[in-house]
Amino acid sequence: MLEVLYLLAGIALLAGGGEALIRGALGISQRLKISALLSGLVIVGFGTSMPEMVVSLDAALSGQPDIAIGNVVGSNIANILFILGLCALITPMAVTPTALNRDGLVVVGASLLMIGLAWCQALSRIDGVILMVALAGYLIWAYRSERDKALPVARVHEAEAVEVQAVPKSLAWSFGAIMVGLAALIGGSQVLLKGAVGIAELLSVPKAVVGLTLVAVGTSLPELTISVMAAIRRHADVAVGNILGSNIFNLLGILGISAATQPLALSGRVAAFDQWVMLGVAVVLMGMLYSGRRLGRIEGAVLLLGYIAYVTVSYIAL
């Protein structure tokens, strides 16, 4: 029972910390007159992935590579199957393929890059640097192309910044929100890891499975909040774009920083199964978006059922 309480407390702290950090950073960006495009692309993109960041980095430094990698891979799977499936059930989402094709292709490409680098079941410090360089290249390319050409995806990233409500109006409150958010994220990651490792040991469940499921869903709550609110407001491109952006930051940024800090070994299960599921669901999502240019309730139900099947198989196949 204590381990479950640790897990829930950690999730709550991570969710609250991520929200506070995003709002504080957006408050400062508005005061400094930073463009909505850059705010949405970087602040919201990084901000929604901060729970995954601190948990994976903490796990890597604590000698828990299964949780560090499982958290990222599992979050990317949950983002598409669980969060977008739920959003599509709430309201069918018509999307603009031209606004999402670049980020969708980058998600697939980043998945392939991660699989290629981890072919020997490990990510070295050099691999981590390669992932971070790829992220920097993506950000530069995205910002320059959207600023110069006014691509439809630019409106998606701008709308992501607008989607966040109750942004602090003063610099003092903004800095305060950032400090509170960082403290909650750091504390929440430690509490969450303590609960997750305890549950894995009590139930004799591999730590990779806990990272891929319980930890991954818990750290994806900021993405869930923004995407669900966007779906309710019928901002389909924002809901899908937020997930695609988060998956890019997870793979290139979080795994990159974690591996550069501490080399990570992949468990046999992740290497043989989960990373391929991650790649497969990204390809399936792109197929859905391009075939019908919408995610209807049937597609949402298929995605959710897919996630239920994935979690079921994860625990049955122990």
Secondary structure in CASP SS format (residue, H / E / C, confidence):
PFRMAT SS
TARGET T0000
AUTHOR 0000-0000-0000
METHOD secondary structure of the structure
MODEL  1
M C 1.00
L H 1.00
E H 1.00
V H 1.00
L H 1.00
Y H 1.00
L H 1.00
L H 1.00
A H 1.00
G H 1.00
I H 1.00
A H 1.00
L H 1.00
L H 1.00
A H 1.00
G H 1.00
G H 1.00
G H 1.00
E H 1.00
A H 1.00
L H 1.00
I H 1.00
R H 1.00
G H 1.00
A H 1.00
L H 1.00
G H 1.00
I H 1.00
S H 1.00
Q H 1.00
R H 1.00
L C 1.00
K C 1.00
I C 1.00
S C 1.00
A H 1.00
L H 1.00
L H 1.00
S H 1.00
G H 1.00
L H 1.00
V H 1.00
I H 1.00
V H 1.00
G H 1.00
F H 1.00
G H 1.00
T H 1.00
S C 1.00
M H 1.00
P H 1.00
E H 1.00
M H 1.00
V H 1.00
V H 1.00
S H 1.00
L H 1.00
D H 1.00
A H 1.00
A H 1.00
L H 1.00
S C 1.00
G C 1.00
Q C 1.00
P H 1.00
D H 1.00
I H 1.00
A H 1.00
I H 1.00
G H 1.00
N H 1.00
V H 1.00
V H 1.00
G H 1.00
S H 1.00
N H 1.00
I H 1.00
A H 1.00
N H 1.00
I H 1.00
L H 1.00
F H 1.00
I H 1.00
L H 1.00
G H 1.00
L H 1.00
C H 1.00
A H 1.00
L H 1.00
I H 1.00
T C 1.00
P C 1.00
M E 1.00
A E 1.00
V C 1.00
T C 1.00
P H 1.00
T H 1.00
A H 1.00
L H 1.00
N H 1.00
R H 1.00
D H 1.00
G H 1.00
L H 1.00
V H 1.00
V H 1.00
V H 1.00
G H 1.00
A H 1.00
S H 1.00
L H 1.00
L H 1.00
M H 1.00
I H 1.00
G H 1.00
L H 1.00
A C 1.00
W C 1.00
C C 1.00
Q C 1.00
A E 1.00
L E 1.00
S C 1.00
R H 1.00
I H 1.00
D H 1.00
G H 1.00
V H 1.00
I H 1.00
L H 1.00
M H 1.00
V H 1.00
A H 1.00
L H 1.00
A H 1.00
G H 1.00
Y H 1.00
L H 1.00
I H 1.00
W H 1.00
A H 1.00
Y H 1.00
R H 1.00
S H 1.00
E H 1.00
R H 1.00
D H 1.00
K H 1.00
A C 1.00
L C 1.00
P H 1.00
V H 1.00
A H 1.00
R H 1.00
V H 1.00
H H 1.00
E H 1.00
A H 1.00
E H 1.00
A H 1.00
V H 1.00
E H 1.00
V C 1.00
Q C 1.00
A C 1.00
V C 1.00
P C 1.00
K C 1.00
S C 1.00
L H 1.00
A H 1.00
W H 1.00
S H 1.00
F H 1.00
G H 1.00
A H 1.00
I H 1.00
M H 1.00
V H 1.00
G H 1.00
L H 1.00
A H 1.00
A H 1.00
L H 1.00
I H 1.00
G H 1.00
G H 1.00
S H 1.00
Q H 1.00
V H 1.00
L H 1.00
L H 1.00
K H 1.00
G H 1.00
A H 1.00
V H 1.00
G H 1.00
I H 1.00
A H 1.00
E H 1.00
L H 1.00
L H 1.00
S C 1.00
V C 1.00
P C 1.00
K H 1.00
A H 1.00
V H 1.00
V H 1.00
G H 1.00
L H 1.00
T H 1.00
L H 1.00
V H 1.00
A H 1.00
V H 1.00
G H 1.00
T H 1.00
S C 1.00
L H 1.00
P H 1.00
E H 1.00
L H 1.00
T H 1.00
I H 1.00
S H 1.00
V H 1.00
M H 1.00
A H 1.00
A H 1.00
I H 1.00
R C 1.00
R C 1.00
H C 1.00
A H 1.00
D H 1.00
V H 1.00
A H 1.00
V H 1.00
G H 1.00
N H 1.00
I H 1.00
L H 1.00
G H 1.00
S H 1.00
N H 1.00
I H 1.00
F H 1.00
N H 1.00
L H 1.00
L H 1.00
G H 1.00
I H 1.00
L H 1.00
G H 1.00
I H 1.00
S H 1.00
A H 1.00
A H 1.00
T H 1.00
Q C 1.00
P C 1.00
L E 1.00
A E 1.00
L C 1.00
S C 1.00
G H 1.00
R H 1.00
V H 1.00
A H 1.00
A H 1.00
F H 1.00
D H 1.00
Q H 1.00
W H 1.00
V H 1.00
M H 1.00
L H 1.00
G H 1.00
V H 1.00
A H 1.00
V H 1.00
V H 1.00
L H 1.00
M H 1.00
G H 1.00
M H 1.00
L H 1.00
Y H 1.00
S H 1.00
G H 1.00
R C 1.00
R E 1.00
L E 1.00
G C 1.00
R H 1.00
I H 1.00
E H 1.00
G H 1.00
A H 1.00
V H 1.00
L H 1.00
L H 1.00
L H 1.00
G H 1.00
Y H 1.00
I H 1.00
A H 1.00
Y H 1.00
V H 1.00
T H 1.00
V H 1.00
S H 1.00
Y H 1.00
I H 1.00
A C 1.00
L C 1.00
END
